[in-house]
Amino acid sequence: AIQVSKEIQSLRVRGDFEVVAVYGGSDIQEQMRKIRDGCDIIVSTPGRLIDLLERGAIKLSHLQVTCLD
């Protein structure tokens, strides 16, 4: 997730958007704060994505694009 997030951040010269990387082993409260503050792209590991969904920190109702790798 970190590597993908860095790659996406490098594309910022083409537009202004916020990217948040979320993954296990890192402070979930800090990750949730970053999401609450606003972001355009979330790069996540599967487990952390499920955790955030269960906590109500993210919702997929307005999701426009999904990329699974």
C-alpha positions, 0 to 999 in steps of 0.5 A, a space after each residue: 500500500 505504501 509503494 502504490 501510494 507513493 507512485 500515485 503521489 508522484 502523479 500529482 503534477 497532473 492534478 491536485 488530489 489527496 491520497 491516503 495509504 491505509 494498512 495494518 500495523 499502523 495507527 488506525 486512528 491516524 489513518 481514520 483522521 486522514 480519511 475524515 480530513 478528506 481524500 480522493 484516493 485510498 490505497 489499502 490492504 484488504 484487511 485494513 479496508 474491511 476493518 475501516 468498513 466495519 468501523 464506518 470510517 469509509 463507505 463505498 456508496 460513492 465509489 467511482 473506480 475500484 482497482 484490485 491487484 
